[in-house]
Amino acid sequence: MTPRRVVLGIAVALGAAGGLLVYSLRSSAAPRPALPELHGQQTWAPGVHPAPALPALRSFRGRTALVALAAPRCPGCAQLRAELASIVRRLPAADRPRVVFADGPRTPIVLLVDRAGDERTGYLFPFPPAFVEGDLRILAAEPRP
């Protein structure tokens, strides 16, 4: 091997190592995008979006509530009720939300309302049940207002 090739090989190796070092330092210092805390199609920060003015919700102040808005005899309403019942049953008794069904659009909407009476997230049906369950757990763990 000629001295030129040896020097060239060392230079390439040092350049690659330097590039990897700079990349790792810059990528670890770069801010990572924050994932949303809640997983509905729409989410709101606490205190931003008051829950709908449903009489049944007034009595639930201080408790997490799950509001299902759907047209009477909507397609999929039986499945929606079954999924929501299953989600609520999987939660510890102390964390279970109050469930309210009210007239709404043809495509069912599910809203999660925090203890302060604010909407925090909403889902169009069908939705991943694990997201709703996880979001209910997050809301249940928030400090009381």
Buried (B, 14 or more C-beta within 10 A) or exposed (E): EEEEEEEEEEEEEEEEEEEEEEEEEEEEEEEEEEEEEBBBEBBBEEEEBEBBEBEEBEEBEEBBBBBBBBEEEBEBBEEBBEBBEEBBEBBEEEBBBBBBBBEBEEBBBBBBBBBBBBBBBBBEBEBEBEBBBBBBBBBBEBEEE
